[in-house]
Each structure stands twice: as C-alpha cells, then as structure tokens.
Amino acid sequence: MDSDIVWQHIDAERTWMADLLEALPAEDWQQPSLCAGWTVRDVGAHLTFAQTPVQDLLWPALRAGFRYDVLVRDTALRSPLTHEEIVAKLRSFLGSRRRVAFITDLEPLIDILVHNQDIARPLGVDHPIPPDAAAAAADRVLGPRPRSGVGGHRATFASWPRTPSGRSATATRCTQPWAPTC
C-alpha cells in the first residue's frame, strides 16, 4: 500500500478514536479493554505515545529494564494525561507522519487498527476495519519478510484466518499466541 494511503487510514482511524473517546462518559473510560489488565483509558493513553521522541523514552526504558513490553505497559499505566488531554493529543497527530524511530509506516497503522478494536468491542461499538488497511496490516504482521528484493505473499481480506464465530481474526490476538497482548 502506498505511504500516502497508509497515512490517510491512520488519520481516519485516529479521528474515529478521538471522536469516540471524546463522547464517552467518565465511567466508560474505566471499562476493561481487550488488552489484558488495561482499561479504555490505558489504551487511549498508550495511543498518545505514537510520536514520542526516542530521547523522551530513555528514562522509562531504563526503568523498564529495556524490556519493550514493560516499557509499553508502564508508559500507558503511568500516563498523567487527563481524558481531555488524551483526546487533544490524538487530534494533534492528525496530518503528521511522525513515528517512533526504527519502524515503518505500517506499524502505526497496525497499532491504531488493533487498539481501536481493543476499545470499541468491549464498549459494544461496531467499527469495521477498511479491507485495504486490514490487508496491508495483515501483510506486515503475517507475511514473510522480503529478501533481496523478492516480495512475499500478500494477504487478502478473504484469506484472513477466522475465529469459531466466523469473524476475521486480528493477527495479534488470534493467530499468534506468542505475541504480546498489547
């Protein structure tokens, strides 16, 4: 998928999430998300770290023993941001292509697609994932890595693994039991 299209999807998904969070009553922010041990607020706070400069992560990384999963969890759970600040920060990302160092444009897309579902589903909100964005995310997560310029397989919406209920499985939740929960 072309980088411009990837970022259009990221902006659309961030807008959707900011709108959803802005409309939530205070008690819904404390509802459990699909991320084990995380509330809706914790996942929202996690999404605000998408553009954190590396130098701002040094102390949290040191505190986490340079364990990535611990760093991600701790920064979300320790975030001092209010509900309003979380929404404002998500909106401030719109139009920006800034991302954490050492990742591709697809990782922010995967992050927002998955975490939108982590929040929406427990709240009973249906939020369909655009098929082309889902396919690009699945290609990145499930597909083989290209070697020496030789491309790998491409996922299609129809070829996604299915859950027993017939729903498409999100790669980080249903098809990779070894993957971190969030």
ROVEX-716252 format. One record per residue: chain; residue number from 1; residue in one letter; x, z, y of N, C-alpha, C in turn. Coordinates in steps of 0.001 Angstrom, whole numbers, plus 500000, padded with zeros to 6 digits. Example, Ala and Ser with C-alpha at 12.3 -4.5 7.8 and 13.67 -1.06 7.14 Angstrom:
BEGIN
R/kenu/zase/kolse/n.xx/n.zz/n.yy/ca.xx/ca.zz/ca.yy/c.xx/c.zz/c.yy
R/A/1/A/513190/507800/494310/512300/507800/495500/513200/507800/496700
R/A/2/S/512850/507080/497750/513670/507140/498940/512900/507870/500030
This chain:
BEGIN
R/kenu/zase/kolse/n.xx/n.zz/n.yy/ca.xx/ca.zz/ca.yy/c.xx/c.zz/c.yy
R/A/1/M/500851/500000/498828/500000/500000/500000/500899/500000/501238
R/A/2/D/500530/499205/502199/501250/499088/503463/501264/500438/504194
R/A/3/S/502378/500755/504827/502546/502032/505524/501460/502262/506581
R/A/4/D/501074/501220/507310/500025/501379/508329/498709/501829/507697
R/A/5/I/498381/501250/506553/497144/501616/505849/497238/503055/505334
R/A/6/V/498397/503425/504791/498595/504802/504319/498305/505783/505450
R/A/7/W/498885/505543/506627/498707/506471/507749/497289/506436/508309
R/A/8/Q/496597/505301/508211/495183/505265/508607/494364/506188/507701
R/A/9/H/494668/506137/506396/493973/507031/505459/494310/508494/505742
R/A/10/I/495575/508785/505994/495979/510164/506291/495224/510674/507517
R/A/11/D/495176/509866/508574/494458/510277/509787/492967/510477/509519
R/A/12/A/492367/509574/508757/490936/509703/508448/490667/510981/507650
R/A/13/E/491525/511271/506687/491344/512471/505865/491614/513745/506666
R/A/14/R/492597/513721/507536/492862/514890/508392/491701/515126/509355
R/A/15/T/491147/514046/509892/489983/514170/510776/488815/514785/510024
R/A/16/W/488574/514279/508802/487473/514806/507995/487670/516303/507743
R/A/17/M/488889/516687/507378/489160/518100/507094/488998/518954/508348
R/A/18/A/489518/518500/509473/489379/519266/510721/487905/519431/511077
R/A/19/D/487114/518362/510926/485678/518442/511210/484990/519438/510278
R/A/20/L/485335/519386/508986/484732/520309/508022/485087/521757/508370
R/A/21/L/486370/522019/508565/486799/523389/508862/486188/523909/510160
R/A/22/E/486094/523039/511156/485531/523448/512446/484073/523878/512309
R/A/23/A/483351/523256/511386/481929/523539/511217/481652/524733/510290
R/A/24/L/482681/525247/509619/482467/526321/508648/482172/527654/509323
R/A/25/P/481202/528389/508770/481035/529769/509230/482228/530602/508747
R/A/26/A/482504/531699/509409/483686/532525/509116/483770/532927/507647
R/A/27/E/482644/533236/507034/482684/533695/505635/483145/532599/504669
R/A/28/D/482895/531327/505000/483338/530240/504119/484852/530074/504123
R/A/29/W/485520/530491/505173/486981/530413/505219/487602/531320/504158
R/A/30/Q/486870/532339/503725/487389/533280/502726/486965/532928/501301
R/A/31/Q/486236/531820/501142/485844/531382/499801/487078/530945/499017
R/A/32/P/487087/531157/497696/488207/530663/496887/488240/529137/496903
R/A/33/S/489430/528588/496927/489608/527136/496821/489927/526810/495367
R/A/34/L/490179/525543/495083/490610/525166/493737/492067/525533/493476
R/A/35/C/492807/525909/494498/494187/526380/494330/494119/527844/493896
R/A/36/A/494618/528132/492726/494533/529483/492166/495095/530519/493139
R/A/37/G/494258/531492/493492/494680/532573/494367/494658/532247/495848
R/A/38/W/494218/531051/496214/494191/530639/497618/492749/530524/498086
R/A/39/T/492504/530947/499323/491199/530759/499948/491175/529412/500684
R/A/40/V/490001/529058/501171/489868/527867/502015/490816/527988/503207
R/A/41/R/490893/529156/503801/491783/529380/504942/493245/529148/504571
R/A/42/D/493655/529622/503393/495042/529449/502954/495393/527971/502799
R/A/43/V/494480/527194/502224/494736/525759/502057/494777/525081/503424
R/A/44/G/493860/525447/504319/493892/524899/505677/495204/525208/506373
R/A/45/A/495676/526447/506230/496962/526830/506830/498100/526024/506216
R/A/46/H/498047/525813/504904/499078/525007/504233/499141/523602/504832
R/A/47/L/497989/523017/505110/497958/521655/505655/498621/521568/507028
R/A/48/T/498715/522678/507740/499349/522649/509064/500872/522600/508988
R/A/49/F/501439/522750/507818/502895/522701/507670/503406/521295/507396
R/A/50/A/502515/520302/507431/502886/518926/507089/503975/518346/507979
R/A/51/Q/504095/518821/509193/505080/518259/510118/506107/519299/510574
R/A/52/T/506284/520324/509787/507221/521387/510152/508656/520880/510095
R/A/53/P/509404/521036/511179/510812/520617/511156/511606/521440/510133
R/A/54/V/512585/520807/509515/513392/521461/508487/513983/522773/509002
R/A/55/Q/514487/522778/510236/515115/523995/510758/514133/525166/510841
R/A/56/D/512828/524866/510999/511837/525935/511051/511496/526483/509668
R/A/57/L/511949/525799/508635/511692/526258/507271/512874/527013/506667
R/A/58/L/513980/527108/507396/515174/527737/506826/514955/529208/506473
R/A/59/W/514434/530017/507413/514191/531425/507104/513147/531590/506012
R/A/60/P/512009/530899/506094/511053/531022/504989/511644/530573/503645
R/A/61/A/512482/529531/503660/513107/529072/502410/514057/530129/501865
R/A/62/L/514811/530750/502743/515724/531816/502326/514933/532989/501739
R/A/63/R/513859/533379/502439/513008/534473/501961/512411/534144/500588
R/A/64/A/512137/532860/500340/511557/532417/499065/512618/532158/498001
R/A/65/G/513868/532429/498313/514936/532174/497349/515126/530693/497075
R/A/66/F/514778/529861/498057/514879/528404/497955/514058/527847/496788
R/A/67/R/513024/528573/496404/512079/528089/495386/510920/527425/496128
R/A/68/Y/510762/526131/495911/509806/525339/496678/508380/525884/496556
R/A/69/D/507923/526152/495335/506551/526628/495156/506316/527957/495869
R/A/70/V/507313/528833/495851/507200/530120/496548/507160/529890/498061
R/A/71/L/507993/528981/498554/508005/528638/499977/506632/528136/500419
R/A/72/V/506053/527210/499659/504745/526645/499997/503690/527747/500022
R/A/73/R/503677/528573/498988/502688/529657/498914/502866/530643/500068
R/A/74/D/504093/531101/500267/504334/532119/501290/504018/531634/502702
R/A/75/T/504374/530395/503016/504097/529900/504369/502594/529803/504620
R/A/76/A/501828/529465/503592/500373/529405/503755/499778/530803/503877
R/A/77/L/500163/531687/502978/499569/533021/502963/500001/533876/504150
R/A/78/R/501183/533620/504693/501687/534404/505833/501375/533762/507182
R/A/79/S/500733/532627/507180/500474/531932/508437/499671/532816/509389
R/A/80/P/500146/532950/510623/499428/533767/511601/498313/533001/512319
R/A/81/L/498136/531727/511996/497185/530896/512735/495743/531360/512530
R/A/82/T/494976/531329/513612/493541/531605/513540/492836/530356/513020
R/A/83/H/491557/530496/512711/490774/529343/512259/490815/528228/513296
R/A/84/E/490627/528591/514558/490632/527597/515632/491995/526918/515755
R/A/85/E/493063/527683/515583/494411/527113/515672/494708/526177/514502
R/A/86/I/494193/526498/513324/494370/525605/512169/493714/524265/512458
R/A/87/V/492471/524297/512929/491751/523056/513255/492492/522285/514343
R/A/88/A/492908/522963/515394/493612/522294/516501/494923/521672/516028
R/A/89/K/495639/522368/515171/496917/521838/514695/496693/520603/513825
R/A/90/L/495681/520641/512958/495367/519449/512158/495036/518269/513065
R/A/91/R/494246/518512/514095/493900/517429/515027/495131/516937/515792
R/A/92/S/496075/517819/516055/497279/517411/516796/498146/516442/515994
R/A/93/F/497969/516400/514690/498741/515486/513842/498222/514051/513907
R/A/94/L/496986/513860/514365/496372/512529/514340/497195/511542/515158
R/A/95/G/497469/510401/514552/498254/509363/515203/499751/509522/515029
R/A/96/S/500178/510661/514527/501609/510899/514316/502005/510484/512902
R/A/97/R/503176/509922/512784/503699/509558/511465/504835/510482/511051
R/A/98/R/504937/511571/511730/505989/512528/511402/505659/513196/510072
R/A/99/R/506677/513417/509274/506507/514076/507985/507747/514904/507699
R/A/100/V/507639/515765/506730/508775/516581/506317/509873/515649/505814
R/A/101/A/511116/516024/506054/512254/515205/505610/512254/515049/504091
R/A/102/F/512830/513977/503633/513088/513703/502217/511854/513322/501406
R/A/103/I/510780/512913/502058/509611/512445/501315/509190/511084/501851
R/A/104/T/508366/510390/501082/507853/509090/501509/506544/509281/502275
R/A/105/D/505987/508193/502769/504689/508246/503447/503565/508644/502488
R/A/106/L/503777/508440/501195/502707/508715/500240/502493/510202/499974
R/A/107/E/503516/511027/500107/503325/512455/499836/502331/513116/500792
R/A/108/P/502363/512837/502099/501317/513400/502961/499918/512898/502586
R/A/109/L/499830/511654/502113/498537/511134/501666/498060/511905/500438
R/A/110/I/498938/512072/499462/498580/512814/498252/498150/514231/498624
R/A/111/D/498915/514870/499482/498636/516248/499880/497250/516384/500497
R/A/112/I/496917/515527/501439/495623/515656/502107/494475/515253/501183
R/A/113/L/494667/514238/500339/493604/513854/499404/493287/514994/498441
R/A/114/V/494323/515568/497856/494123/516641/496877/493557/517890/497546
R/A/115/H/494133/518287/498672/493685/519528/499302/492309/519403/499950
R/A/116/N/491910/518204/500354/490529/518042/500813/489567/518379/499678
R/A/117/Q/489902/517955/498457/489063/518279/497305/489153/519769/496965
R/A/118/D/490335/520351/497120/490515/521784/496848/489579/522634/497696
R/A/119/I/489288/522168/498889/488393/522895/499791/486943/522442/499615
R/A/120/A/486713/521143/499565/485345/520613/499544/484565/521017/498294
R/A/121/R/485158/520854/497136/484420/521099/495892/483890/522523/495768
R/A/122/P/484706/523559/496002/484147/524910/495898/483041/525194/496918
R/A/123/L/483072/524491/498035/482035/524670/499052/480800/523820/498765
R/A/124/G/480842/523030/497689/479714/522173/497336/479591/520947/498215
R/A/125/V/480678/520540/498842/480686/519374/499729/481245/518184/498965
R/A/126/D/480485/517100/498923/480947/515882/498264/481778/515073/499258
R/A/127/H/482989/514751/498856/483859/513945/499712/484547/512898/498847
R/A/128/P/483953/511696/498759/484574/510644/497945/485940/510243/498499
R/A/129/I/486858/509974/497591/488190/509507/497979/488152/507986/498021
R/A/130/P/488626/507367/499104/488653/505903/499146/489452/505358/497952
R/A/131/P/488885/504400/497206/489556/503909/495996/490977/503401/496219
R/A/132/D/491240/502702/497328/492604/502193/497525/493586/503328/497812
R/A/133/A/493137/504364/498508/494001/505528/498744/494232/506283/497441
R/A/134/A/493176/506412/496641/493311/507084/495347/494281/506337/494441
R/A/135/A/494190/505018/494424/495086/504217/493579/496534/504347/494038
R/A/136/A/496766/504322/495346/498136/504467/495862/498697/505844/495513
R/A/137/A/497871/506876/495639/498308/508232/495293/498599/508335/493799
R/A/138/A/497730/507761/492986/497942/507797/491531/499192/507029/491138
R/A/139/D/499425/505893/491779/500657/505134/491506/501887/506001/491753
R/A/140/R/501867/506751/492836/503024/507571/493198/503202/508741/492226
R/A/141/V/502098/509386/491861/502173/510571/491010/502369/510216/489538
R/A/142/L/501639/509214/489065/501637/508898/487635/502541/507747/487241
R/A/143/G/502799/506842/488180/503536/505631/487835/505013/505866/487632
R/A/144/P/505627/504993/486837/507078/505092/486666/507781/504743/487970
R/A/145/R/508929/505301/488173/509709/505012/489367/510413/503669/489192
R/A/146/P/510368/502826/490226/511070/501546/490132/512575/501762/489980
R/A/147/R/513204/500898/489176/514659/500952/489002/515233/499599/489364
R/A/148/S/516258/499602/490162/516968/498377/490559/516016/497318/491084
R/A/149/G/515054/497742/491869/514146/496784/492482/513054/496265/491563
R/A/150/V/512972/496764/490334/511933/496320/489407/510750/497262/489554
R/A/151/G/509595/496740/489906/508417/497573/490120/507857/498126/488826
R/A/152/G/507088/499200/488943/506457/499824/487783/505015/499389/487652
R/A/153/H/504279/500094/486821/502860/499795/486614/502069/500208/487847
R/A/154/R/500909/499619/488004/500047/500000/489110/498773/500607/488548
R/A/155/A/498352/501688/489155/497100/502312/488749/495948/501579/489414
R/A/156/T/494835/501528/488742/493608/501037/489359/492600/502164/489273
R/A/157/F/491587/502105/490110/490587/503161/490123/489959/503310/488745
R/A/158/A/489728/502190/488066/489085/502217/486758/489981/502798/485674
R/A/159/S/491304/502740/485853/492195/503199/484790/492575/504670/484907
R/A/160/W/492032/505373/485869/492351/506786/486013/491858/507561/484805
R/A/161/P/492576/508606/484415/492083/509473/483347/490767/510112/483778
R/A/162/R/489930/510411/482804/488628/511001/483097/488539/512408/482521
R/A/163/T/487797/513262/483211/487532/514600/482701/486395/514494/481697
R/A/164/P/486115/515563/480931/484995/515513/479984/483666/515177/480647
R/A/165/S/483508/515506/481929/482259/515192/482627/482205/513752/483117
R/A/166/G/483308/512996/482918/483336/511603/483330/483908/511368/484707
R/A/167/R/484287/512424/485416/484871/512268/486752/486327/511850/486648
R/A/168/S/486799/511174/487675/488219/510836/487727/489020/512116/487862
R/A/169/A/490086/512208/487096/490941/513392/487140/491968/513233/488244
R/A/170/T/492132/514246/489074/493215/514187/490051/494493/514553/489327
R/A/171/A/495508/513775/489556/496739/513883/488778/497338/515278/488791
R/A/172/T/497314/515942/489896/497991/517236/489950/497179/518345/489314
R/A/173/R/495935/518091/489009/495109/519147/488429/494842/518928/486934
R/A/174/C/494560/517694/486535/494038/517468/485193/494994/516766/484236
R/A/175/T/495929/516007/484727/496751/515215/483818/498178/515697/483712
R/A/176/Q/498548/516674/484517/499913/517188/484473/499867/518710/484434
R/A/177/P/499673/519289/483233/499533/520736/483158/500764/521493/483635
R/A/178/W/501907/520839/483697/503141/521478/484136/503279/521498/485649
R/A/179/A/502426/520751/486350/502553/520648/487808/502119/521954/488467
R/A/180/P/502727/522292/489615/502296/523492/490330/500838/523367/490743
R/A/181/T/500157/524483/490901/498735/524446/491220/498454/523939/492618
R/A/182/C/499337/524143/493561/499114/523654/494927/500416/523306/495582
